């Protein structure tokens, strides 16, 4: 259970952190939101912030996430290939399917 006063403050901090463009917590939020939804993502970000604050106080170090570099330079997206009927049939053949009985549907 979260504290009566601490949880609302952390949620407000998380909401402010995700609004900043290209922020670490904003990018984490979008990844979590895709899987879990807005509310759970906000609570997850608030928890991440609380854990980060705790470790910064405990060790005296600055905030330096280990996976920050992967967020700064994301992997390029692969472009989608537009397959033709012939290339699709060749792919099916290479996967071991029998395509001799497949007939092309006239348009």
Phi and psi in radians as a Rosetta constraint file:
Dihedral C 1 N 2 CA 2 C 2 CIRCULARHARMONIC -1.530 0.35
Dihedral N 2 CA 2 C 2 N 3 CIRCULARHARMONIC 2.780 0.35
Dihedral C 2 N 3 CA 3 C 3 CIRCULARHARMONIC -1.182 0.35
Dihedral N 3 CA 3 C 3 N 4 CIRCULARHARMONIC 2.625 0.35
Dihedral C 3 N 4 CA 4 C 4 CIRCULARHARMONIC -1.097 0.35
Dihedral N 4 CA 4 C 4 N 5 CIRCULARHARMONIC -0.580 0.35
Dihedral C 4 N 5 CA 5 C 5 CIRCULARHARMONIC -1.782 0.35
Dihedral N 5 CA 5 C 5 N 6 CIRCULARHARMONIC -0.505 0.35
Dihedral C 5 N 6 CA 6 C 6 CIRCULARHARMONIC -1.295 0.35
Dihedral N 6 CA 6 C 6 N 7 CIRCULARHARMONIC -0.747 0.35
Dihedral C 6 N 7 CA 7 C 7 CIRCULARHARMONIC -1.076 0.35
Dihedral N 7 CA 7 C 7 N 8 CIRCULARHARMONIC -0.822 0.35
Dihedral C 7 N 8 CA 8 C 8 CIRCULARHARMONIC -1.088 0.35
Dihedral N 8 CA 8 C 8 N 9 CIRCULARHARMONIC -0.610 0.35
Dihedral C 8 N 9 CA 9 C 9 CIRCULARHARMONIC -1.186 0.35
Dihedral N 9 CA 9 C 9 N 10 CIRCULARHARMONIC -0.762 0.35
Dihedral C 9 N 10 CA 10 C 10 CIRCULARHARMONIC -1.155 0.35
Dihedral N 10 CA 10 C 10 N 11 CIRCULARHARMONIC -0.633 0.35
Dihedral C 10 N 11 CA 11 C 11 CIRCULARHARMONIC -1.141 0.35
Dihedral N 11 CA 11 C 11 N 12 CIRCULARHARMONIC -0.721 0.35
Dihedral C 11 N 12 CA 12 C 12 CIRCULARHARMONIC -1.130 0.35
Dihedral N 12 CA 12 C 12 N 13 CIRCULARHARMONIC -0.680 0.35
Dihedral C 12 N 13 CA 13 C 13 CIRCULARHARMONIC -1.132 0.35
Dihedral N 13 CA 13 C 13 N 14 CIRCULARHARMONIC -0.700 0.35
Dihedral C 13 N 14 CA 14 C 14 CIRCULARHARMONIC -1.148 0.35
Dihedral N 14 CA 14 C 14 N 15 CIRCULARHARMONIC -0.723 0.35
Dihedral C 14 N 15 CA 15 C 15 CIRCULARHARMONIC -1.082 0.35
Dihedral N 15 CA 15 C 15 N 16 CIRCULARHARMONIC -0.684 0.35
Dihedral C 15 N 16 CA 16 C 16 CIRCULARHARMONIC -1.214 0.35
Dihedral N 16 CA 16 C 16 N 17 CIRCULARHARMONIC -0.648 0.35
Dihedral C 16 N 17 CA 17 C 17 CIRCULARHARMONIC -1.212 0.35
Dihedral N 17 CA 17 C 17 N 18 CIRCULARHARMONIC -0.582 0.35
Dihedral C 17 N 18 CA 18 C 18 CIRCULARHARMONIC -1.367 0.35
Dihedral N 18 CA 18 C 18 N 19 CIRCULARHARMONIC -0.316 0.35
Dihedral C 18 N 19 CA 19 C 19 CIRCULARHARMONIC -1.353 0.35
Dihedral N 19 CA 19 C 19 N 20 CIRCULARHARMONIC -0.393 0.35
Dihedral C 19 N 20 CA 20 C 20 CIRCULARHARMONIC -1.245 0.35
Dihedral N 20 CA 20 C 20 N 21 CIRCULARHARMONIC 2.310 0.35
Dihedral C 20 N 21 CA 21 C 21 CIRCULARHARMONIC -1.214 0.35
Dihedral N 21 CA 21 C 21 N 22 CIRCULARHARMONIC 2.432 0.35
Dihedral C 21 N 22 CA 22 C 22 CIRCULARHARMONIC 1.000 0.35
Dihedral N 22 CA 22 C 22 N 23 CIRCULARHARMONIC 0.580 0.35
Dihedral C 22 N 23 CA 23 C 23 CIRCULARHARMONIC -1.586 0.35
Dihedral N 23 CA 23 C 23 N 24 CIRCULARHARMONIC 2.738 0.35
Dihedral C 23 N 24 CA 24 C 24 CIRCULARHARMONIC -1.052 0.35
Dihedral N 24 CA 24 C 24 N 25 CIRCULARHARMONIC -0.856 0.35
Dihedral C 24 N 25 CA 25 C 25 CIRCULARHARMONIC -1.209 0.35
Dihedral N 25 CA 25 C 25 N 26 CIRCULARHARMONIC -0.535 0.35
Dihedral C 25 N 26 CA 26 C 26 CIRCULARHARMONIC -1.144 0.35
Dihedral N 26 CA 26 C 26 N 27 CIRCULARHARMONIC -0.707 0.35
Dihedral C 26 N 27 CA 27 C 27 CIRCULARHARMONIC -1.253 0.35
Dihedral N 27 CA 27 C 27 N 28 CIRCULARHARMONIC -0.642 0.35
Dihedral C 27 N 28 CA 28 C 28 CIRCULARHARMONIC -1.101 0.35
Dihedral N 28 CA 28 C 28 N 29 CIRCULARHARMONIC -0.710 0.35
Dihedral C 28 N 29 CA 29 C 29 CIRCULARHARMONIC -1.038 0.35
Dihedral N 29 CA 29 C 29 N 30 CIRCULARHARMONIC -0.798 0.35
Dihedral C 29 N 30 CA 30 C 30 CIRCULARHARMONIC -1.124 0.35
Dihedral N 30 CA 30 C 30 N 31 CIRCULARHARMONIC -0.618 0.35
Dihedral C 30 N 31 CA 31 C 31 CIRCULARHARMONIC -1.175 0.35
Dihedral N 31 CA 31 C 31 N 32 CIRCULARHARMONIC -0.743 0.35
Dihedral C 31 N 32 CA 32 C 32 CIRCULARHARMONIC -1.258 0.35
Dihedral N 32 CA 32 C 32 N 33 CIRCULARHARMONIC -0.664 0.35
Dihedral C 32 N 33 CA 33 C 33 CIRCULARHARMONIC -1.074 0.35
Dihedral N 33 CA 33 C 33 N 34 CIRCULARHARMONIC -0.612 0.35
Dihedral C 33 N 34 CA 34 C 34 CIRCULARHARMONIC -1.051 0.35
Dihedral N 34 CA 34 C 34 N 35 CIRCULARHARMONIC -0.636 0.35
Dihedral C 34 N 35 CA 35 C 35 CIRCULARHARMONIC -1.605 0.35
Dihedral N 35 CA 35 C 35 N 36 CIRCULARHARMONIC -0.674 0.35
Dihedral C 35 N 36 CA 36 C 36 CIRCULARHARMONIC -1.984 0.35
Dihedral N 36 CA 36 C 36 N 37 CIRCULARHARMONIC -0.376 0.35
Dihedral C 36 N 37 CA 37 C 37 CIRCULARHARMONIC 1.822 0.35
Dihedral N 37 CA 37 C 37 N 38 CIRCULARHARMONIC 2.957 0.35
Dihedral C 37 N 38 CA 38 C 38 CIRCULARHARMONIC -1.128 0.35
Dihedral N 38 CA 38 C 38 N 39 CIRCULARHARMONIC -0.892 0.35
Dihedral C 38 N 39 CA 39 C 39 CIRCULARHARMONIC -1.103 0.35
Dihedral N 39 CA 39 C 39 N 40 CIRCULARHARMONIC -0.799 0.35
Dihedral C 39 N 40 CA 40 C 40 CIRCULARHARMONIC -1.195 0.35
Dihedral N 40 CA 40 C 40 N 41 CIRCULARHARMONIC -0.571 0.35
Dihedral C 40 N 41 CA 41 C 41 CIRCULARHARMONIC -1.169 0.35
Dihedral N 41 CA 41 C 41 N 42 CIRCULARHARMONIC -0.707 0.35
Dihedral C 41 N 42 CA 42 C 42 CIRCULARHARMONIC -1.108 0.35
Dihedral N 42 CA 42 C 42 N 43 CIRCULARHARMONIC -0.773 0.35
Dihedral C 42 N 43 CA 43 C 43 CIRCULARHARMONIC -1.125 0.35
Dihedral N 43 CA 43 C 43 N 44 CIRCULARHARMONIC -0.656 0.35
Dihedral C 43 N 44 CA 44 C 44 CIRCULARHARMONIC -1.131 0.35
Dihedral N 44 CA 44 C 44 N 45 CIRCULARHARMONIC -0.719 0.35
Dihedral C 44 N 45 CA 45 C 45 CIRCULARHARMONIC -1.159 0.35
Dihedral N 45 CA 45 C 45 N 46 CIRCULARHARMONIC -0.711 0.35
Dihedral C 45 N 46 CA 46 C 46 CIRCULARHARMONIC -1.066 0.35
Dihedral N 46 CA 46 C 46 N 47 CIRCULARHARMONIC -0.710 0.35
Dihedral C 46 N 47 CA 47 C 47 CIRCULARHARMONIC -1.148 0.35
Dihedral N 47 CA 47 C 47 N 48 CIRCULARHARMONIC -0.735 0.35
Dihedral C 47 N 48 CA 48 C 48 CIRCULARHARMONIC -1.036 0.35
Dihedral N 48 CA 48 C 48 N 49 CIRCULARHARMONIC -0.712 0.35
Dihedral C 48 N 49 CA 49 C 49 CIRCULARHARMONIC -1.147 0.35
Dihedral N 49 CA 49 C 49 N 50 CIRCULARHARMONIC -0.731 0.35
Dihedral C 49 N 50 CA 50 C 50 CIRCULARHARMONIC -1.107 0.35
Dihedral N 50 CA 50 C 50 N 51 CIRCULARHARMONIC -0.766 0.35
Dihedral C 50 N 51 CA 51 C 51 CIRCULARHARMONIC -1.117 0.35
Dihedral N 51 CA 51 C 51 N 52 CIRCULARHARMONIC -0.702 0.35
Dihedral C 51 N 52 CA 52 C 52 CIRCULARHARMONIC -1.112 0.35
Dihedral N 52 CA 52 C 52 N 53 CIRCULARHARMONIC -0.765 0.35
Dihedral C 52 N 53 CA 53 C 53 CIRCULARHARMONIC -1.092 0.35
Dihedral N 53 CA 53 C 53 N 54 CIRCULARHARMONIC -0.753 0.35
Dihedral C 53 N 54 CA 54 C 54 CIRCULARHARMONIC -1.033 0.35
Dihedral N 54 CA 54 C 54 N 55 CIRCULARHARMONIC -0.809 0.35
Dihedral C 54 N 55 CA 55 C 55 CIRCULARHARMONIC -1.223 0.35
Dihedral N 55 CA 55 C 55 N 56 CIRCULARHARMONIC -0.569 0.35
Dihedral C 55 N 56 CA 56 C 56 CIRCULARHARMONIC -1.180 0.35
Dihedral N 56 CA 56 C 56 N 57 CIRCULARHARMONIC -0.674 0.35
Dihedral C 56 N 57 CA 57 C 57 CIRCULARHARMONIC -1.213 0.35
Dihedral N 57 CA 57 C 57 N 58 CIRCULARHARMONIC -0.726 0.35
Dihedral C 57 N 58 CA 58 C 58 CIRCULARHARMONIC -1.148 0.35
Dihedral N 58 CA 58 C 58 N 59 CIRCULARHARMONIC -0.805 0.35
Dihedral C 58 N 59 CA 59 C 59 CIRCULARHARMONIC -1.693 0.35
Dihedral N 59 CA 59 C 59 N 60 CIRCULARHARMONIC -0.345 0.35
Dihedral C 59 N 60 CA 60 C 60 CIRCULARHARMONIC 1.386 0.35
Dihedral N 60 CA 60 C 60 N 61 CIRCULARHARMONIC 0.174 0.35
Dihedral C 60 N 61 CA 61 C 61 CIRCULARHARMONIC -1.553 0.35
Dihedral N 61 CA 61 C 61 N 62 CIRCULARHARMONIC 2.832 0.35
Dihedral C 61 N 62 CA 62 C 62 CIRCULARHARMONIC -1.399 0.35
Dihedral N 62 CA 62 C 62 N 63 CIRCULARHARMONIC 2.853 0.35
Dihedral C 62 N 63 CA 63 C 63 CIRCULARHARMONIC -1.228 0.35
Dihedral N 63 CA 63 C 63 N 64 CIRCULARHARMONIC 2.064 0.35
Dihedral C 63 N 64 CA 64 C 64 CIRCULARHARMONIC -2.572 0.35
Dihedral N 64 CA 64 C 64 N 65 CIRCULARHARMONIC 1.518 0.35
Dihedral C 64 N 65 CA 65 C 65 CIRCULARHARMONIC -1.191 0.35
Dihedral N 65 CA 65 C 65 N 66 CIRCULARHARMONIC 2.511 0.35
Dihedral C 65 N 66 CA 66 C 66 CIRCULARHARMONIC -1.274 0.35
Dihedral N 66 CA 66 C 66 N 67 CIRCULARHARMONIC -0.476 0.35
Dihedral C 66 N 67 CA 67 C 67 CIRCULARHARMONIC -1.760 0.35
Dihedral N 67 CA 67 C 67 N 68 CIRCULARHARMONIC 0.327 0.35
Dihedral C 67 N 68 CA 68 C 68 CIRCULARHARMONIC -1.173 0.35
Dihedral N 68 CA 68 C 68 N 69 CIRCULARHARMONIC -0.602 0.35
Dihedral C 68 N 69 CA 69 C 69 CIRCULARHARMONIC -1.120 0.35
Dihedral N 69 CA 69 C 69 N 70 CIRCULARHARMONIC -0.599 0.35
Dihedral C 69 N 70 CA 70 C 70 CIRCULARHARMONIC -1.201 0.35
Dihedral N 70 CA 70 C 70 N 71 CIRCULARHARMONIC -0.433 0.35
Dihedral C 70 N 71 CA 71 C 71 CIRCULARHARMONIC -1.428 0.35
Dihedral N 71 CA 71 C 71 N 72 CIRCULARHARMONIC -0.555 0.35
Dihedral C 71 N 72 CA 72 C 72 CIRCULARHARMONIC -1.216 0.35
Dihedral N 72 CA 72 C 72 N 73 CIRCULARHARMONIC -0.723 0.35
Dihedral C 72 N 73 CA 73 C 73 CIRCULARHARMONIC -2.090 0.35
Dihedral N 73 CA 73 C 73 N 74 CIRCULARHARMONIC 1.389 0.35
Dihedral C 73 N 74 CA 74 C 74 CIRCULARHARMONIC -1.194 0.35
Dihedral N 74 CA 74 C 74 N 75 CIRCULARHARMONIC 2.719 0.35
Dihedral C 74 N 75 CA 75 C 75 CIRCULARHARMONIC -1.167 0.35
Dihedral N 75 CA 75 C 75 N 76 CIRCULARHARMONIC 2.441 0.35
Dihedral C 75 N 76 CA 76 C 76 CIRCULARHARMONIC -1.156 0.35
Dihedral N 76 CA 76 C 76 N 77 CIRCULARHARMONIC 2.508 0.35
Dihedral C 76 N 77 CA 77 C 77 CIRCULARHARMONIC -1.268 0.35
Dihedral N 77 CA 77 C 77 N 78 CIRCULARHARMONIC 2.411 0.35
Dihedral C 77 N 78 CA 78 C 78 CIRCULARHARMONIC -1.293 0.35
Dihedral N 78 CA 78 C 78 N 79 CIRCULARHARMONIC 2.425 0.35
Dihedral C 78 N 79 CA 79 C 79 CIRCULARHARMONIC -1.360 0.35
Dihedral N 79 CA 79 C 79 N 80 CIRCULARHARMONIC 2.579 0.35
Dihedral C 79 N 80 CA 80 C 80 CIRCULARHARMONIC -1.394 0.35
Dihedral N 80 CA 80 C 80 N 81 CIRCULARHARMONIC 2.344 0.35
Dihedral C 80 N 81 CA 81 C 81 CIRCULARHARMONIC -1.572 0.35
Dihedral N 81 CA 81 C 81 N 82 CIRCULARHARMONIC 2.409 0.35
Dihedral C 81 N 82 CA 82 C 82 CIRCULARHARMONIC -1.620 0.35
Dihedral N 82 CA 82 C 82 N 83 CIRCULARHARMONIC 1.867 0.35
Dihedral C 82 N 83 CA 83 C 83 CIRCULARHARMONIC -1.492 0.35
Dihedral N 83 CA 83 C 83 N 84 CIRCULARHARMONIC 2.486 0.35
Dihedral C 83 N 84 CA 84 C 84 CIRCULARHARMONIC -1.623 0.35
Dihedral N 84 CA 84 C 84 N 85 CIRCULARHARMONIC 3.020 0.35
Dihedral C 84 N 85 CA 85 C 85 CIRCULARHARMONIC -1.085 0.35
Dihedral N 85 CA 85 C 85 N 86 CIRCULARHARMONIC -0.694 0.35
Dihedral C 85 N 86 CA 86 C 86 CIRCULARHARMONIC -1.142 0.35
Dihedral N 86 CA 86 C 86 N 87 CIRCULARHARMONIC -0.771 0.35
Dihedral C 86 N 87 CA 87 C 87 CIRCULARHARMONIC -1.191 0.35
Dihedral N 87 CA 87 C 87 N 88 CIRCULARHARMONIC -0.602 0.35
Dihedral C 87 N 88 CA 88 C 88 CIRCULARHARMONIC -1.153 0.35
Dihedral N 88 CA 88 C 88 N 89 CIRCULARHARMONIC -0.720 0.35
Dihedral C 88 N 89 CA 89 C 89 CIRCULARHARMONIC -1.159 0.35
Dihedral N 89 CA 89 C 89 N 90 CIRCULARHARMONIC -0.687 0.35
Dihedral C 89 N 90 CA 90 C 90 CIRCULARHARMONIC -1.077 0.35
Dihedral N 90 CA 90 C 90 N 91 CIRCULARHARMONIC -0.696 0.35
Dihedral C 90 N 91 CA 91 C 91 CIRCULARHARMONIC -1.114 0.35
Dihedral N 91 CA 91 C 91 N 92 CIRCULARHARMONIC -0.782 0.35
Dihedral C 91 N 92 CA 92 C 92 CIRCULARHARMONIC -1.078 0.35
Dihedral N 92 CA 92 C 92 N 93 CIRCULARHARMONIC -0.687 0.35
Dihedral C 92 N 93 CA 93 C 93 CIRCULARHARMONIC -1.093 0.35
Dihedral N 93 CA 93 C 93 N 94 CIRCULARHARMONIC -0.729 0.35
Dihedral C 93 N 94 CA 94 C 94 CIRCULARHARMONIC -1.167 0.35
Dihedral N 94 CA 94 C 94 N 95 CIRCULARHARMONIC -0.413 0.35
Dihedral C 94 N 95 CA 95 C 95 CIRCULARHARMONIC -1.532 0.35
Dihedral N 95 CA 95 C 95 N 96 CIRCULARHARMONIC -0.053 0.35
Dihedral C 95 N 96 CA 96 C 96 CIRCULARHARMONIC 1.723 0.35
Dihedral N 96 CA 96 C 96 N 97 CIRCULARHARMONIC 0.178 0.35
Dihedral C 96 N 97 CA 97 C 97 CIRCULARHARMONIC -1.483 0.35
Dihedral N 97 CA 97 C 97 N 98 CIRCULARHARMONIC 2.620 0.35
Dihedral C 97 N 98 CA 98 C 98 CIRCULARHARMONIC -1.591 0.35
Dihedral N 98 CA 98 C 98 N 99 CIRCULARHARMONIC 1.909 0.35
Dihedral C 98 N 99 CA 99 C 99 CIRCULARHARMONIC -1.816 0.35
Dihedral N 99 CA 99 C 99 N 100 CIRCULARHARMONIC 0.204 0.35
Dihedral C 99 N 100 CA 100 C 100 CIRCULARHARMONIC -1.219 0.35
Dihedral N 100 CA 100 C 100 N 101 CIRCULARHARMONIC -0.459 0.35
Dihedral C 100 N 101 CA 101 C 101 CIRCULARHARMONIC -1.579 0.35
Dihedral N 101 CA 101 C 101 N 102 CIRCULARHARMONIC -0.051 0.35
Dihedral C 101 N 102 CA 102 C 102 CIRCULARHARMONIC -1.406 0.35
Dihedral N 102 CA 102 C 102 N 103 CIRCULARHARMONIC 2.274 0.35
Dihedral C 102 N 103 CA 103 C 103 CIRCULARHARMONIC -1.997 0.35
Dihedral N 103 CA 103 C 103 N 104 CIRCULARHARMONIC 2.530 0.35
Dihedral C 103 N 104 CA 104 C 104 CIRCULARHARMONIC -1.372 0.35
Dihedral N 104 CA 104 C 104 N 105 CIRCULARHARMONIC 2.375 0.35
Dihedral C 104 N 105 CA 105 C 105 CIRCULARHARMONIC -1.499 0.35
Dihedral N 105 CA 105 C 105 N 106 CIRCULARHARMONIC 2.198 0.35
Dihedral C 105 N 106 CA 106 C 106 CIRCULARHARMONIC -1.213 0.35
Dihedral N 106 CA 106 C 106 N 107 CIRCULARHARMONIC 2.577 0.35
